[in-house]
Structure formats: structure tokens, C-alpha cells
Amino acid sequence: MNIEYNERRSLAERSFKGKIGTTLPRLDVPVQDMPDAEDIRTDLFLPEVSEGEVVRYMTLLSQMNFSIDTNYYPLGSCTMKYNPKVNEEMASLPGFANIHPRQPKSTVQGALELAYNLQAILAEIVGMSGCSLSTMAGAQGELAGMLMIRAYHVSRGDHKRKFVLIPDSAHGTNPASAAMCGYEVVTIPSDTAGNMDINALRTACNEETVGLMLTLPNTLGLFDTNILEICKLVHDCGGLVYGDGANMNAMLGRTKLGDLGFDVMHFNLHKTFSTPHGGGGPGSGPVCARDILVPFLPSPVISRNTDEESDSYELYEPDTSIGKTSAFHGNFGMLVRAYTYINLLGASGLLEVSENAVLNANYVLANLKDHYSLPYDRVCMHEVVFSAKMQKQQGVSALDIAKRLIDYGIHPPTMYFPLIVEEALMIEPTETESKETIDNFIQVMQAIAQEVLDDPSLLKNAPYATPNTRLDEAKAARNPDLRWHLSS
Ligand SMILES: *Cc1c(COP(=O)(O)O)cnc(C)c1O
């Protein structure tokens, strides 16, 4: 018997003329003429299918994707942690979800109170004096912070500064943000321990230095042990220190960037504080600043005005603000999610986050370092960077290993970053995963290392278990074919 019915059929294959998915109500408005025939596209094939078929097909497509709700995602430098569903519930409360940015402020006091409290909590977590929530991505937070540094120098009549110092391990958005402020980038190399080369920094620092952009822990997953001296060096030459705080998982409740000497920093709520992430957004990259930079924060900042008659929350523009970075108040739903997460954990819970984030990464480090090369063999923070250079000698690259992981149901880690590690595999287990999940990941990575020795050719064509097997990545990016086609 030949059964052709198949739930994987495309909508085109399910379509036949006259099949309908919905019945329109009787017309209760005047009939309008159709547009002229030449304005109507005839090449666009629209399938005729029932509602049930559309739903099944779309659900099937959604299940072909990796997501944090379906698979483990050990993506270094991009923290993909579990998004607690209670965050979603809070963000969809009608009082938060259905408000409009142009509503009178008196009608949205609860939402403003939440934002005001979140500003205070974030500033407290990093030991800064002020915070603005309106920036909508990590990279936008960086740009805002660097514009604040520029505004600070200009406000002092200090126009000679034009170089921003950035270590070679930095995320690519750092040099891009500095360049967008009109500055030139000076790259500072890393030393053999994975810290920034302090002597190179000393040589580079001078009266033309705008400041330093530094990620801590750095993107090798390492805490720069010279951090106090680094901040002092930059300050001594009149520069300011920008902190890339996209991934603060290892730091929560342990160390404050403000206490270490940073002047301004951004958070990624969509990494550190469990708000959804991926597929291009929506993100949230609040900026926190030390006292001298608070007057330059992006607008709006939320203030609380208390006097004898009233207690209300207002939006205001700081005196010398760099201006607006988003149309309204940023991605408010993300703020609700982060606020929920932080309040559910409380101060002691945040301490557990950093403890488990660091413990889990070191557990992975200890269990994989006999199987993959470890360029910086020291205690790591929330992530660990291996190199697949041993496997490369068998003809297997970091990319092949990453693709093979998909067959085992695990999302690839970050690859080929940081750039200073050959065949980099950058792994962040996160604190939200169980020991069983992490043990499974370790066993899979060990099994793949064995496969490389036994049958390297197996890895060259992985993955095998996905609807599409190995793609030509360059071609897929340059000529994306996102339309579905009538199967012939
Ligand atoms: C993710 C990340 C960024 C950029 O954040 P986006 O929200 O993607 O713009 C910047 N720096 C570091 C270290 C990051 O991990």
C-alpha cells in the first residue's frame, strides 16, 4: 500500500483549489472595486488550506528550530540561560502589556515605579550611582556609554583625546562602538596568562587616550587579575574606563565594577538576567554610570518626586544627557522580566547564580581538558575557551565538532571567538542547567573527541539528524533561500 499522506508535506502540497481555512462574515460595507488587473501579482502562489493544516505545518516548522526551551545551548559569551516562565507571566499582565508610551504619566505610575526600582537595583549590583534603561541592546549600551565619555571630555574642554584602547580579546561590538563615536581604536594584546598585557597598556596610555573598553571577566572567561592597576593607569592619563558587562553571571553579588574603578558600563538583561534572547531581539542593554558621568546618561531616566502632597514617578532628561537612544523608554517588557527574575532570586539568590555559573564552567573545564586543548589553564569564571587544534591535526575543525553536537541534540557553542584562540570552542554551561544536562554535554564532547580519532570523515558531513544536513554557510548567508517552493 502506498500511503502518501504525510504531516511533513508543505502547505503547497496540501493545497487544492477551493479548500478554505476560514469563512468570512456577510458583507456589511459597500463592495469595493478590485485594483486594476496589472497591479495584481499572479506569480504569487497562495496555498488554499484549512486552518488545522496551517497550524500543524507552522508548529512543525517551529519544532525544526533549536531553542532554549527545547535544547541545551552552551553558547559562550552570549549567555543563553533558561527563561523562567513566570517572567513571561509578569510581562503579559495587562497593566504592563497594554500600556502605551504616550499615556499620561499619572496612569502608568506602577510601570514607572518598576523601572525606577530596576534602575536602583542594577546600579547597586555594579556599584554605580545612576542608570538609564532605554538602550535596547548591548551594542547600543556601549555606544551610549562611549558617547557619555565623549560628552564628559568635551564638557571639560578636553578636545585632544582621540584613541580608545581595547584588548584583542574584545567582542567585535567594542571597536565598532568606539569607531561610531569618531574615535580610533588602539588594540592592546593579551599576555600568556590571558590577561591584558599591562606593559602594552602602560605604553599606549597618554594624554590622547579617551579611555579603555574592557570586558570583565574577559571573553576568555578569565578575571583579569591586574584590574585595579589597569583602571588606575587609565585614570592617571585622564581617560575613563568602560565596562562591557554583557555577561555578569560570574560577578553577581561578588564584585562590583564600580568598586574596581570602572566609570560606566552596560548590562545585557537578555544574557545576565534571563530575558529571552536570540533571533534578533528584543534586547535590553541598560547603562549604569559613576557620579561624574550620571549627568550624561541617555534620556529618559526615571525619578521619584516626593513632597508633602505627592509621591510620583516622572521621566526626566539629565542636564547634559547624550539624548535619546530609543523612540520611547526602551524595551519595557524586558525590564519587567529582569525585575521579576532579580526579585525572585533576591540578594542571596544572585550569589548562588554566580557561584553555580563559575562552578559549572570549571566542572566542564576539568572534565574536558584531557580531550581538548586548553590554551589558558587556570580557574575560569562563567565560561571556558578550548581549542580544537589537536583535532585539527586529524583534519577536523571546530566547525565540524560544533556541527556534530547538533546530532546529539545540543546547540553548538560559540566558535572561532575570541579571535586570539586558534579553532576556539567557547563554552558557557550557565547556572540554570542541571548536573545531568551538563554531564550529558561532557560525555557527548568526550564521545566526539573519540570519533575524531576513530573516523574523522564522519564529522566532515555532520549534522545528519537535521532536516537539512551540512549547508554551504557562505552561500546560505549570501543567497538565502527563504521561500518555500512548489514541489514538482
Ligand atoms: C553579546 C555581547 C555584546 C553585544 O550585545 P548585543 O545585545 O548583542 O548588542 C557585547 N559584548 C559582549 C562581551 C557580548 O557578549
The ligand as a Tripos MOL2 file, in Angstrom:
@<TRIPOS>MOLECULE
LIG
   15    15     1     0     0
SMALL
NO_CHARGES

@<TRIPOS>ATOM
      1 C1         26.5770   39.9120   23.4500 C.3       1 LIG1
      2 C2         27.7040   40.7940   23.7370 C.ar      1 LIG1
      3 C3         27.6890   42.1370   23.3010 C.ar      1 LIG1
      4 C4         26.6140   42.7230   22.4060 C.3       1 LIG1
      5 O1         25.3010   42.6390   22.8880 O.3       1 LIG1
      6 P1         24.0770   42.7430   21.8720 P.3       1 LIG1
      7 O2         22.8580   42.8010   22.7460 O.co2     1 LIG1
      8 O3         24.1170   41.5390   21.0050 O.co2     1 LIG1
      9 O4         24.2440   44.0100   21.0880 O.co2     1 LIG1
     10 C5         28.7510   42.9270   23.6550 C.ar      1 LIG1
     11 N1         29.7860   42.4450   24.3800 N.ar      1 LIG1
     12 C6         29.8320   41.1630   24.8110 C.ar      1 LIG1
     13 C7         31.0060   40.6890   25.6210 C.3       1 LIG1
     14 C8         28.8020   40.2910   24.4940 C.ar      1 LIG1
     15 O5         28.8510   39.0160   24.8970 O.3       1 LIG1
@<TRIPOS>BOND
     1     1     2 1
     2     2     3 ar
     3     2    14 ar
     4     3     4 1
     5     3    10 ar
     6     4     5 1
     7     5     6 1
     8     6     7 2
     9     6     8 1
    10     6     9 1
    11    10    11 ar
    12    11    12 ar
    13    12    13 1
    14    12    14 ar
    15    14    15 1
@<TRIPOS>SUBSTRUCTURE
     1 LIG1         1 GROUP 0 **** ****
